[in-house]
Amino acid sequence: INTAAKKPLTLGLYDLVGRWEVQWQYLTAASLFAVTPVIVLFILIEKQLVRGLAGGAIKG
């Protein structure tokens, strides 16, 4: 992980937080890119997730 291209997203976000200042505009944009796939995935599997949780609660 010595190159910037191979850094995980969380380390890239941490680089935007300086010792004396935070680059809020870049941190906000990068955070939006980080959470967008999770939100899209949740929207796509929401019905199956709720169905599985409800089915497990009834059987137990």
Secondary structure, DSSP 8 states (H G I E B T S, - for coil): --SGGGS-HHHHHHHTB-SS-B-HHHHHHHHHHHHHHHHHHHHHHHHHHHHHHHHHHHH-
